[in-house]
């Protein structure tokens, strides 16, 4: 849930200053990014967001699984 209007930015702002958006997510817990005047993306601080309570190993497993899923064909080719 959005608790602060400071946690809302446009896609243009996010594109131009992602480091600033990341700092904002650290401060606020999350940032909602709007595209075409609609909420479209959510940038969250994984260490602060209670909805995503994972250990560091679980976070790494999550990211690794995503990378493997997205690039499975390339990994299979490399394994030959």
C-alpha positions in Angstrom: 0.0 0.0 0.0 1.3 3.5 -0.8 1.8 5.5 2.3 3.4 8.6 0.8 2.9 10.6 -2.4 6.7 10.9 -2.4 6.8 7.2 -3.3 5.3 7.9 -6.8 7.4 8.8 -9.8 7.0 8.9 -13.5 8.7 6.5 -15.8 10.8 9.4 -17.2 12.1 10.3 -13.8 12.9 6.6 -13.0 14.7 6.3 -16.3 16.8 9.5 -15.8 17.6 8.9 -12.1 17.4 5.2 -11.2 19.9 5.6 -8.4 17.7 8.3 -6.9 14.7 6.0 -7.2 16.6 3.2 -5.5 17.5 5.6 -2.6 13.9 6.6 -2.4 12.9 2.9 -2.2 15.4 2.5 0.7 13.9 5.4 2.5 10.2 4.7 1.8 10.3 0.9 1.4 9.0 1.1 -2.1 8.4 3.4 -5.1 5.5 3.2 -7.6 6.5 4.1 -11.1 3.7 5.4 -13.3 3.6 5.1 -17.1 0.8 6.8 -19.1 -0.7 8.1 -15.9 -1.2 4.6 -14.5 0.8 2.7 -11.8 2.9 0.2 -13.8 6.0 -0.8 -11.8 6.9 -1.3 -8.2 10.5 -0.8 -7.0 10.9 -2.3 -3.5 13.6 -2.5 -0.9 13.8 -6.3 -0.3 15.3 -5.7 3.1 12.4 -3.5 4.3 9.3 -4.7 2.5 7.4 -7.1 4.9 5.5 -8.6 2.0 8.8 -10.1 0.7 10.4 -11.6 3.7 13.3 -13.7 2.3 16.7 -14.6 3.6 19.8 -13.6 1.5 20.1 -17.2 0.2 16.4 -17.1 -0.9 16.9 -13.8 -2.7 19.9 -15.3 -4.6 17.9 -18.4 -5.4 15.0 -16.3 -6.7 17.3 -14.2 -9.0 19.2 -17.3 -10.1 16.0 -19.1 -11.0 14.8 -16.1 -13.1 18.1 -15.9 -14.9 18.1 -19.6 -15.7 14.5 -19.5 -16.9 15.1 -16.5 -19.1 18.3 -17.8 -20.6 17.7 -21.5 -20.5 18.5 -22.0 -24.2 21.9 -20.3 -23.9 22.8 -22.3 -20.8 21.8 -25.6 -22.6 24.0 -24.6 -25.5 26.9 -23.9 -23.3 26.5 -27.2 -21.5 27.1 -29.2 -24.7 
